Amino acid sequence: DADVTQTPRNRITKTGKRIMLECSQTKGHDRMYWYRQDPGLGLRLIYYSFDVKDINKGEISDGYSVSRQAQAKFSLSLESAIPNQTALYFCATSDTTGRADTQYFGPGTRLTVL
Amino acid sequence: AQSVTQLDSQVPVFEEAPVELRCNYSSSVSVYLFWYVQYPNQGLQLLLKYLSGSTLVKGINGFEAEFNKSQTSFHLRKPSVHISDTAEYFCAVSERGGSNYKLTFGKGTLLTVNP
């Protein structure tokens, strides 16, 4: 079984709709992240969470919100989707036991906003 | 703040040829360095990482990378590529110390291995 799972894997929606992307992990890591990937731009950080009560904005948080329901679950919401939020979204996790936070990624959710 | 530049957006090579994917970084503090690989329609997988010690780092699938502090580079190499190495490769950097959670990615290099 995959350590980091994302649902749904693909989603097509319309402008103005509310969308939630979910991430679950079995790695036991404290830290979780949401990124978006756009062609030619690499990955950009949307939000990150160090634990259930510690949530922080990343570099492109406008238009997004998150919820950390438990150590293992981190959801990303688009309150009112717009076409330029069409992208590939990745969840990642890391732990703090080592010197460096090595991040482990889920398989991604491809979101299309029409 | 740190930044990462991947010097080639696309690298086409023939099977069994050597390949080098170039990565330069900029940071005001010491860094950790990573290479991730993304196969078609999949998530990112850690290929290798440099934390400290030997500047030559070996990763999975026969890849290796060399950290060059004076040139602020972390180029990825493989002596002989396979068709299955076709993928997008991302270089990433994080700062040593309190902000080591924050990964900054390059824009990616698409490696295409042709028969």
Interface residues (C-beta under 8 A of the other chain):
Chain A: V4 R31 G40 L41 G42 L43 R44 L45 Y48 F50 F90 A92 S94 G98 R99 A100 D101 T102 Q103 Y104 F105 G106 P107 G108
Chain B: S9 Y32 F34 Y36 Q42 G43 L44 Q45 L46 K49 L51 S52 F90 S94 R96 N100 Y101 K102 L103 F105 G106 K107 G108
